[in-house]
Amino acid sequence: MRKICLTTLILTIIPLLEIMGANKVLNGADCQDKLIRLIKGKKIALVINQTSVLKGNRTHLVDTLLAQKMDIKTIFAPEHGFRGTADAGETIHNETDKKTGLPIVSLYGKNKKPTAEQLQGIDAVIFDIQDVGARFYTYISTLYYVMEACADQHIPLIVLDRPNPNDYVEGPVMQDSLRSFVGIVPIPLLHGLTVGELARMINGEHWLKSREKECSLQVIKVEGWKHHQPYSLPIKPSPNLPNDKAISLYPSLCLFEATSVSVGRGTTIPFQVIGYPDKRFGSFTFTPVSLPGFDKNPIQKNRKCYGIDFRKKSFEGGFTLKFFLDYYKKYGQGASFFTQPRGFDQLMGNSLVRKMIIAGKGETEIKEVWQKELNKYKEIRHKYLLYDEPQVR
């Protein structure tokens, strides 16, 4: 009988165990008994998108609740819309859902915070949107404004929690001077929290605009998941994050959005490639085009880009500056690499990093700038965890 290497056996079994564990995960939305007890007989509003789906029968939360005769009055839609098909930054308009006849109110248009009029008569608001763990992913900014509106109107908020697929604590803590819709609270670039845990932190640290107010908050926890347990998203959370690889690379590659480097928008492999119309940037080629369902007007549209294909390259996850620093050096024209300097600072959450890059500093030295604040954040974070954390990352 052929001998099997023990190491090979272990490396085979561990992924299988992780997959089996992931299959046992029940998201907050799957815990219907807990939710129905909280909302039965109440007029409710939902903050949802295409990711708000139950795992067991693959039905959307709104359809599940309507089937149980729950009294849904309004759907609030974040960036990319209720169906998740709008481009990044594209204005979302108020409309009526053709399937259910329910009014859809945009939180990514004229107002990003539900108004008193829009919440009139509502007894409870449910938030159920899959996050990817990066500060600049705007669904958590929507969460912040919904919490603020609920606090103002004394309406309870129920968060249906979901795992964090980028469950690391890395990068600079956002400076208050750089507050924007891509950074609404002072957390690191990778915050290491679920949406439910972040909501608890927003409350507990008194980060809402009216600091004396707290949102009445109830989190329905994920069952069968713990921190740092791998989790593969069954539905792409936004048009340009189509798979696990893109989601993993997104925190590091998103910084290129403040430059003229393409991250693959306008292709079917966004956030899995980078490139620029110059052969010095790599041997892999791609051409961004207008691509409905991904991006209709991408950077470097219709121009052949030369760069890197990450699909077959290993990446451990987390946040790194190495890709950005490498391309900055290849560009060779200094500060002009940053086509949106303020935008880069807002994505990074720190105004010193760009200056250090221009000054020729390396990743190790740059990371030292934010380490002290990051350590403080890690201490604060532990107060709000809802799930076991088996190891420090």
C-alpha positions as CSV (number, residue, x, y, z in Angstrom):
1,M,0.0,0.0,0.0
2,R,1.3,3.4,-0.9
3,K,2.4,5.5,2.1
4,I,0.7,8.9,2.5
5,C,2.8,11.8,3.8
6,L,1.4,13.1,7.1
7,T,1.8,16.7,6.0
8,T,0.0,16.1,2.8
9,L,-2.9,14.4,4.7
10,I,-3.2,17.3,7.1
11,L,-3.1,19.9,4.3
12,T,-5.9,17.9,2.6
13,I,-8.1,17.5,5.7
14,I,-7.9,21.1,7.0
15,P,-9.5,22.8,4.0
16,L,-12.2,20.1,4.0
17,L,-12.9,20.8,7.7
18,E,-13.1,24.5,6.9
19,I,-15.6,24.0,4.1
20,M,-17.7,21.7,6.4
21,G,-17.6,24.5,9.0
22,A,-18.6,27.1,6.5
23,N,-21.6,25.0,5.5
24,K,-22.8,25.0,9.1
25,V,-22.8,28.8,9.3
26,L,-26.2,30.4,9.8
27,N,-26.3,34.2,9.2
28,G,-28.5,36.5,11.2
29,A,-31.1,36.4,8.4
30,D,-31.3,32.6,8.6
31,C,-32.4,32.8,12.3
32,Q,-35.9,33.6,11.3
33,D,-37.5,32.6,14.7
34,K,-35.4,35.2,16.5
35,L,-36.2,37.9,14.0
36,I,-40.0,37.3,13.8
37,R,-40.3,37.5,17.6
38,L,-38.8,41.0,17.3
39,I,-40.9,42.4,14.4
40,K,-44.2,40.6,14.5
41,G,-47.1,43.1,14.5
42,K,-44.7,46.0,13.7
43,K,-44.3,48.2,10.7
44,I,-40.8,47.7,9.4
45,A,-38.3,49.2,7.0
46,L,-35.5,47.2,5.4
47,V,-32.0,48.3,4.5
48,I,-31.0,45.6,2.1
49,N,-29.5,44.7,-1.3
50,Q,-28.8,41.6,-3.4
51,T,-26.8,40.0,-0.6
52,S,-29.8,39.9,1.8
53,V,-30.6,36.2,1.0
54,L,-31.3,33.3,3.3
55,K,-28.8,30.5,3.0
56,G,-31.2,27.6,3.4
57,N,-33.7,28.2,0.5
58,R,-31.9,31.0,-1.3
59,T,-34.8,33.3,-1.0
60,H,-34.4,37.1,-0.5
61,L,-35.2,38.4,2.9
62,V,-38.0,40.7,1.7
63,D,-39.7,37.8,0.0
64,T,-39.3,35.6,3.1
65,L,-40.8,38.2,5.4
66,L,-43.7,39.0,3.0
67,A,-44.5,35.3,2.9
68,Q,-44.8,35.4,6.7
69,K,-47.2,38.3,6.5
70,M,-44.7,40.8,8.0
71,D,-45.7,44.4,7.5
72,I,-42.9,45.9,5.3
73,K,-43.4,49.6,4.5
74,T,-40.2,50.7,2.9
75,I,-36.9,49.4,1.4
76,F,-33.8,51.5,1.8
77,A,-31.1,50.9,-0.9
78,P,-27.3,51.6,-0.5
79,E,-24.7,52.2,-3.1
80,H,-25.1,49.9,-6.2
81,G,-28.9,49.8,-5.5
82,F,-31.4,47.3,-4.2
83,R,-30.4,44.7,-6.9
84,G,-26.7,45.6,-6.7
85,T,-26.3,46.4,-10.4
86,A,-25.4,50.1,-10.4
87,D,-21.8,51.2,-11.0
88,A,-19.6,52.5,-8.2
89,G,-20.5,56.1,-7.5
90,E,-23.6,56.0,-9.7
91,T,-26.6,57.8,-8.2
92,I,-29.4,55.6,-7.0
93,H,-32.9,56.9,-7.6
94,N,-36.1,56.3,-5.6
95,E,-38.4,53.8,-7.4
96,T,-40.9,51.1,-6.8
97,D,-39.9,47.5,-6.7
98,K,-41.6,45.8,-9.7
99,K,-41.9,42.4,-7.9
100,T,-43.3,43.4,-4.6
101,G,-44.7,46.9,-5.2
102,L,-42.8,48.3,-2.3
103,P,-41.2,51.8,-2.4
104,I,-37.4,51.8,-2.7
105,V,-35.8,54.9,-1.1
106,S,-32.2,55.6,-2.2
107,L,-29.5,56.2,0.4
108,Y,-27.0,56.9,-2.3
109,G,-28.5,59.9,-4.0
110,K,-29.8,63.2,-2.6
111,N,-29.7,62.0,0.9
112,K,-27.6,59.3,2.5
113,K,-29.5,59.4,5.8
114,P,-33.1,58.4,6.1
115,T,-35.2,61.4,6.8
116,A,-37.8,61.8,9.6
117,E,-40.5,61.8,6.9
118,Q,-39.2,58.6,5.4
119,L,-39.2,56.9,8.8
120,Q,-42.6,58.2,9.8
121,G,-44.8,55.4,11.2
122,I,-41.9,52.8,11.2
123,D,-41.6,50.7,14.3
124,A,-38.3,49.0,13.5
125,V,-35.6,49.1,10.9
126,I,-33.7,45.9,9.8
127,F,-30.2,46.1,8.3
128,D,-29.0,43.1,6.4
129,I,-26.1,43.8,4.0
130,Q,-22.9,41.8,3.4
131,D,-19.8,43.8,4.2
132,V,-16.2,43.0,3.1
133,G,-14.3,44.3,6.1
134,A,-12.7,47.4,4.5
135,R,-13.3,50.9,5.9
136,F,-13.9,52.5,2.5
137,Y,-16.6,49.9,1.5
138,T,-19.6,52.2,1.8
139,Y,-22.2,49.9,3.2
140,I,-20.8,50.6,6.7
141,S,-21.2,54.3,6.1
142,T,-24.8,53.6,5.2
143,L,-25.1,51.7,8.5
144,Y,-23.7,54.7,10.4
145,Y,-26.3,57.1,8.9
146,V,-29.1,54.6,9.5
147,M,-28.1,54.3,13.1
148,E,-28.0,58.1,13.4
149,A,-31.5,58.4,11.9
150,C,-32.9,55.6,14.1
151,A,-31.4,57.4,17.2
152,D,-32.9,60.7,16.1
153,Q,-36.4,59.1,15.7
154,H,-36.2,56.7,18.6
155,I,-36.7,53.7,16.3
156,P,-34.9,50.4,17.2
157,L,-32.5,48.9,14.7
158,I,-32.0,45.2,14.1
159,V,-28.8,44.1,12.5
160,L,-28.8,40.7,10.9
161,D,-25.1,39.8,11.1
162,R,-22.9,38.2,8.6
163,P,-19.2,37.0,8.7
164,N,-16.3,39.2,7.7
165,P,-14.5,37.7,4.7
166,N,-11.5,40.1,5.2
167,D,-11.2,39.5,8.9
168,Y,-7.9,41.3,9.7
169,V,-7.0,44.3,11.7
170,E,-4.5,46.3,9.6
171,G,-3.8,49.7,8.2
172,P,-4.0,53.2,9.5
173,V,-6.9,54.4,11.8
174,M,-8.8,57.1,10.0
175,Q,-8.0,60.7,10.9
176,D,-11.0,62.9,11.7
177,S,-9.9,65.4,9.1
178,L,-10.4,62.8,6.3
179,R,-13.9,61.9,7.2
180,S,-16.0,61.2,4.1
181,F,-18.5,58.6,2.8
182,V,-15.5,56.2,2.2
183,G,-14.5,56.7,5.8
184,I,-17.1,57.7,8.3
185,V,-15.7,56.5,11.7
186,P,-12.1,56.3,13.1
187,I,-11.4,52.6,12.4
188,P,-8.4,51.0,10.5
189,L,-8.5,50.3,6.8
190,L,-9.2,46.6,7.8
191,H,-11.3,46.8,10.9
192,G,-11.7,43.1,11.8
193,L,-15.4,43.4,12.8
194,T,-18.7,42.1,11.6
195,V,-21.4,44.7,10.8
196,G,-23.1,43.8,14.1
197,E,-19.9,44.3,16.1
198,L,-19.2,47.6,14.3
199,A,-22.7,48.9,15.1
200,R,-22.0,48.0,18.8
201,M,-18.7,50.0,18.6
202,I,-20.4,53.0,17.0
203,N,-22.8,53.1,19.9
204,G,-20.3,52.3,22.6
205,E,-17.7,54.8,21.5
206,H,-20.4,57.5,21.0
207,W,-19.5,58.2,17.4
208,L,-22.9,59.2,16.2
209,K,-23.2,62.9,15.3
210,S,-25.3,63.7,18.4
211,R,-22.8,62.1,20.9
212,E,-25.3,61.9,23.8
213,K,-27.5,59.7,21.7
214,E,-27.3,56.0,21.1
215,C,-29.2,53.9,18.7
216,S,-31.5,51.2,20.2
217,L,-29.7,48.2,18.8
218,Q,-30.3,44.5,18.6
219,V,-27.9,42.2,16.8
220,I,-29.0,38.7,15.6
221,K,-25.7,36.9,15.6
222,V,-24.2,34.5,13.1
223,E,-24.2,30.9,14.3
224,G,-21.4,28.5,13.6
225,W,-18.7,31.1,12.8
226,K,-15.8,32.6,14.7
227,H,-13.2,35.3,13.9
228,H,-10.6,34.3,11.3
229,Q,-12.7,31.4,10.1
230,P,-12.6,31.6,6.2
231,Y,-15.9,32.5,4.7
232,S,-16.7,32.5,0.9
233,L,-19.5,34.9,-0.2
234,P,-22.2,33.1,-2.1
235,I,-23.3,36.4,-3.9
236,K,-21.0,39.1,-5.1
237,P,-21.4,42.0,-2.7
238,S,-21.0,44.7,-5.5
239,P,-20.5,44.6,-9.3
240,N,-16.7,44.6,-9.2
241,L,-16.1,42.1,-6.5
242,P,-17.2,38.9,-8.3
243,N,-15.3,36.3,-6.3
244,D,-13.1,35.5,-3.2
245,K,-9.9,36.5,-5.0
246,A,-11.2,40.0,-5.8
247,I,-12.6,40.4,-2.3
248,S,-9.2,39.4,-0.8
249,L,-7.2,41.8,-3.0
250,Y,-9.7,44.7,-2.8
251,P,-8.3,46.4,0.4
252,S,-4.8,46.6,-1.2
253,L,-5.8,47.4,-4.8
254,C,-8.5,49.9,-4.1
255,L,-5.8,52.6,-3.4
256,F,-5.1,52.6,-7.2
257,E,-8.5,54.1,-7.7
258,A,-6.9,57.5,-6.8
259,T,-4.5,57.1,-9.7
260,S,-4.8,56.4,-13.4
261,V,-3.9,52.7,-13.0
262,S,-6.7,50.3,-13.9
263,V,-7.7,47.7,-11.4
264,G,-9.6,45.8,-14.1
265,R,-12.9,47.6,-14.0
266,G,-14.4,47.2,-17.4
267,T,-13.3,43.5,-17.6
268,T,-14.7,40.3,-16.1
269,I,-11.8,40.1,-13.7
270,P,-11.9,43.4,-11.7
271,F,-9.6,43.6,-8.6
272,Q,-7.7,40.6,-9.8
273,V,-5.5,42.5,-12.3
274,I,-3.8,45.9,-12.4
275,G,-2.3,47.7,-15.4
276,Y,-1.5,50.9,-17.3
277,P,-1.0,51.7,-21.0
278,D,2.7,51.3,-20.8
279,K,4.7,48.1,-21.4
280,R,6.9,48.9,-18.4
281,F,4.1,47.9,-16.0
282,G,4.0,44.2,-16.8
283,S,3.6,41.5,-19.5
284,F,0.0,40.6,-18.9
285,T,-2.4,42.6,-21.1
286,F,-6.1,43.6,-20.9
287,T,-8.3,46.3,-22.3
288,P,-11.1,47.9,-20.2
289,V,-14.3,48.4,-22.1
290,S,-17.9,49.5,-21.2
291,L,-19.2,46.4,-19.5
292,P,-22.7,46.4,-18.1
293,G,-22.9,44.5,-14.9
294,F,-19.3,45.5,-14.0
295,D,-18.5,49.0,-15.1
296,K,-19.8,51.1,-18.0
297,N,-17.2,53.8,-17.9
298,P,-13.9,52.4,-16.5
299,I,-10.5,54.1,-16.2
300,Q,-8.4,53.6,-19.3
301,K,-11.5,52.6,-21.3
302,N,-10.6,51.1,-24.7
303,R,-6.9,51.4,-24.0
304,K,-4.6,48.3,-23.9
305,C,-3.1,48.0,-20.4
306,Y,0.0,46.2,-19.4
307,G,0.3,44.8,-15.9
308,I,-0.1,41.9,-13.5
309,D,-2.6,39.1,-13.3
310,F,-3.1,38.0,-9.7
311,R,-5.4,35.1,-10.4
312,K,-2.7,32.5,-10.3
313,K,-0.6,34.3,-7.7
314,S,-0.8,33.4,-4.0
315,F,-2.0,36.1,-1.7
316,E,-2.3,35.5,2.0
317,G,-4.9,38.3,2.5
318,G,-4.9,41.4,4.6
319,F,-3.5,44.7,3.6
320,T,-0.2,45.5,1.8
321,L,1.3,48.5,0.1
322,K,3.8,46.5,-1.9
323,F,1.8,46.6,-5.1
324,F,1.2,50.3,-4.9
325,L,4.8,51.1,-4.1
326,D,6.0,48.9,-7.0
327,Y,3.8,50.8,-9.5
328,Y,4.7,54.2,-8.0
329,K,8.4,53.4,-8.7
330,K,7.6,52.1,-12.2
331,Y,5.7,55.3,-13.0
332,G,8.8,57.3,-12.2
333,Q,7.2,60.8,-12.3
334,G,6.7,61.4,-8.6
335,A,3.6,63.0,-7.1
336,S,1.8,63.2,-10.4
337,F,1.1,59.5,-9.9
338,F,-1.7,60.6,-7.5
339,T,-4.4,61.9,-9.9
340,Q,-6.6,62.4,-6.8
341,P,-4.4,63.3,-3.9
342,R,-7.3,64.0,-1.5
343,G,-9.1,60.9,-2.7
344,F,-6.0,58.8,-1.9
345,D,-5.7,60.3,1.6
346,Q,-9.4,59.5,2.2
347,L,-9.0,55.9,1.1
348,M,-5.9,55.5,3.2
349,G,-7.4,57.4,6.1
350,N,-4.0,59.1,6.7
351,S,-2.6,62.2,5.1
352,L,1.0,61.4,5.9
353,V,1.3,58.1,3.9
354,R,1.1,59.8,0.5
355,K,3.9,62.2,1.5
356,M,6.0,59.3,2.7
357,I,5.6,57.5,-0.6
358,I,6.6,60.6,-2.5
359,A,9.7,60.8,-0.1
360,G,10.7,57.3,-1.1
361,K,9.9,55.5,2.2
362,G,9.4,51.8,2.2
363,E,6.4,49.8,3.5
364,T,8.0,48.9,6.9
365,E,8.8,52.5,7.7
366,I,5.4,53.7,6.5
367,K,3.6,51.1,8.7
368,E,5.3,52.4,11.8
369,V,3.4,55.7,11.4
370,W,0.1,54.1,12.2
371,Q,1.1,51.3,14.5
372,K,0.5,53.2,17.8
373,E,-3.1,54.2,16.9
374,L,-3.7,50.7,15.5
375,N,-2.7,49.1,18.8
376,K,-5.1,51.4,20.7
377,Y,-7.9,50.4,18.3
378,K,-7.2,46.7,18.9
379,E,-7.8,47.3,22.6
380,I,-11.1,49.1,22.0
381,R,-12.2,46.4,19.5
382,H,-12.1,43.6,22.0
383,K,-14.9,45.3,24.0
384,Y,-17.4,44.8,21.1
385,L,-16.6,41.3,19.8
386,L,-19.5,38.9,19.6
387,Y,-17.6,35.9,18.3
388,D,-14.6,33.9,19.6
389,E,-11.2,35.0,18.4
390,P,-8.9,31.9,18.5
391,Q,-5.7,33.7,17.4
392,V,-4.3,37.2,17.1
393,R,-3.8,38.5,13.6
